[in-house]
Amino acid sequence: MEYIKELRQKVGKMPLILVGAVVIMEDADKRVLLQERTHPHKVWGLPGGLMELAESTEETAKREVWEETGLQVEELKLLNIYSGKEYFTVAANGDPFYSVTAAYYTRKYSGQMKVNKEEAFQLQFFDLEKLPANMVGSHRRFLQDYCTL
């Protein structure tokens, strides 16, 4: 995130294009892992985040999952790339941006799940038919697309 902070210092509140990645992680019971995020506050979403300089979207996805969940992704499959005017956001601090998000999915990951308290309040697996109401809208769309595979 240092890159984004430095960029913001130079451009102020000008809208930016930010690239990121999320991962749909399915368990043996076909439930997906969500995190109750600290930002946006108490909103559920997929593990993921913004790209750092010199990273690929795959590297971003794996790093973010590791940082946020303590799990290591062993295989990623691309669901889709999401971008356009419907992915415009204004962050809680007032910073406007358009996101370009690479959404991946996997059933192959390992490790001991652990909540990163800076990123989330909790981690939980959910049935795709019983997702929380308070959820990042774009992430809900990614999961709807995932259900069509």
C-alpha positions as CSV (number, residue, x, y, z in Angstrom):
1,M,0.0,0.0,0.0
2,E,3.0,2.3,0.2
3,Y,2.7,2.9,-3.6
4,I,-0.9,4.0,-3.3
5,K,-0.1,6.3,-0.4
6,E,2.8,7.9,-2.3
7,L,0.6,8.3,-5.4
8,R,-2.2,9.9,-3.4
9,Q,0.3,12.5,-2.0
10,K,1.0,13.5,-5.5
11,V,-2.5,13.5,-7.1
12,G,-4.7,14.4,-4.1
13,K,-8.3,13.5,-4.6
14,M,-8.1,12.9,-8.3
15,P,-9.8,9.6,-9.3
16,L,-7.3,6.8,-9.8
17,I,-7.4,3.4,-11.5
18,L,-6.4,0.8,-9.0
19,V,-5.7,-2.9,-9.8
20,G,-6.4,-5.6,-7.4
21,A,-7.3,-9.3,-7.0
22,V,-9.7,-11.4,-4.9
23,V,-9.9,-15.1,-4.4
24,I,-13.0,-17.3,-4.0
25,M,-11.9,-20.1,-1.8
26,E,-14.2,-23.1,-1.6
27,D,-14.0,-25.7,1.1
28,A,-14.9,-29.4,0.9
29,D,-18.5,-28.6,1.7
30,K,-18.7,-26.1,-1.2
31,R,-18.8,-23.1,1.1
32,V,-16.8,-20.0,0.3
33,L,-14.5,-18.1,2.6
34,L,-15.5,-14.5,3.5
35,Q,-14.0,-12.0,5.9
36,E,-15.8,-9.4,7.9
37,R,-13.6,-6.5,6.9
38,T,-12.3,-3.6,9.0
39,H,-12.6,-1.4,5.8
40,P,-15.3,-1.0,4.8
41,H,-16.3,-1.4,8.5
42,K,-18.2,-4.7,9.3
43,V,-18.9,-5.5,5.6
44,W,-18.2,-9.0,4.4
45,G,-16.0,-9.6,1.4
46,L,-13.6,-12.0,-0.3
47,P,-9.9,-12.1,0.7
48,G,-8.0,-9.8,-1.6
49,G,-6.6,-6.4,-2.1
50,L,-4.6,-4.0,-4.2
51,M,-1.5,-4.7,-6.3
52,E,1.9,-3.5,-5.3
53,L,4.5,-2.4,-7.8
54,A,6.1,-5.2,-9.9
55,E,3.4,-7.8,-8.8
56,S,1.3,-9.8,-11.2
57,T,-2.4,-10.1,-10.3
58,E,-1.7,-13.8,-9.4
59,E,1.0,-12.7,-7.0
60,T,-1.3,-10.0,-5.5
61,A,-4.0,-12.6,-5.0
62,K,-1.7,-15.1,-3.2
63,R,0.0,-12.4,-1.1
64,E,-3.4,-10.9,0.0
65,V,-4.8,-14.3,0.9
66,W,-1.7,-15.1,3.0
67,E,-1.8,-11.7,4.8
68,E,-5.5,-11.8,5.5
69,T,-6.1,-15.5,6.3
70,G,-2.8,-17.2,7.0
71,L,-3.6,-19.6,4.1
72,Q,-1.4,-20.4,1.2
73,V,-3.1,-20.7,-2.2
74,E,-1.7,-23.6,-4.2
75,E,-3.6,-23.1,-7.4
76,L,-5.5,-20.2,-8.9
77,K,-8.0,-20.2,-11.8
78,L,-9.2,-17.0,-13.4
79,L,-12.9,-16.3,-13.1
80,N,-12.9,-12.9,-14.8
81,I,-11.5,-9.4,-14.9
82,Y,-14.0,-6.8,-13.7
83,S,-13.7,-3.1,-14.6
84,G,-15.8,-0.2,-15.9
85,K,-17.9,2.7,-14.6
86,E,-19.9,0.4,-12.2
87,Y,-16.6,-0.3,-10.3
88,F,-16.2,3.4,-9.2
89,T,-15.8,3.7,-5.4
90,V,-15.2,6.5,-3.0
91,A,-13.2,5.2,0.0
92,A,-14.2,6.2,3.6
93,N,-11.4,8.8,3.6
94,G,-12.9,10.4,0.4
95,D,-10.4,9.1,-2.1
96,P,-12.2,8.2,-5.4
97,F,-11.0,5.4,-7.6
98,Y,-12.0,2.9,-10.3
99,S,-11.1,-0.7,-9.6
100,V,-9.9,-3.3,-12.1
101,T,-10.2,-6.6,-10.2
102,A,-8.9,-10.0,-11.2
103,A,-11.2,-12.5,-9.6
104,Y,-9.7,-16.0,-9.1
105,Y,-11.1,-19.2,-7.5
106,T,-9.5,-22.2,-5.9
107,R,-10.2,-25.3,-4.0
108,K,-6.5,-25.9,-3.3
109,Y,-5.0,-24.1,-0.4
110,S,-3.2,-25.1,2.8
111,G,-2.2,-23.8,6.2
112,Q,-3.9,-22.8,9.5
113,M,-6.6,-20.1,9.1
114,K,-5.9,-17.0,11.2
115,V,-7.6,-13.6,11.2
116,N,-5.4,-10.6,10.6
117,K,-7.0,-8.2,13.0
118,E,-5.8,-5.2,10.9
119,E,-7.8,-6.5,7.9
120,A,-10.8,-8.3,9.4
121,F,-12.9,-9.0,12.4
122,Q,-13.5,-12.6,11.5
123,L,-13.2,-15.2,8.8
124,Q,-16.1,-17.6,8.0
125,F,-17.2,-20.1,5.4
126,F,-20.7,-19.5,3.9
127,D,-23.0,-21.5,1.7
128,L,-23.4,-19.7,-1.6
129,E,-27.2,-19.6,-1.0
130,K,-26.8,-18.1,2.4
131,L,-24.4,-15.1,1.9
132,P,-24.5,-12.3,4.5
133,A,-26.7,-9.3,3.6
134,N,-24.0,-6.7,4.4
135,M,-21.5,-7.6,1.7
136,V,-19.3,-5.7,-0.8
137,G,-21.5,-5.4,-3.8
138,S,-18.9,-6.2,-6.4
139,H,-17.9,-9.3,-4.5
140,R,-21.5,-10.5,-4.5
141,R,-21.4,-10.2,-8.3
142,F,-18.2,-12.1,-8.5
143,L,-19.8,-14.9,-6.5
144,Q,-22.9,-14.9,-8.7
145,D,-20.6,-15.3,-11.7
146,Y,-18.8,-18.1,-9.9
147,C,-22.1,-20.0,-9.4
148,T,-22.5,-20.2,-13.2
149,L,-19.3,-22.2,-13.7
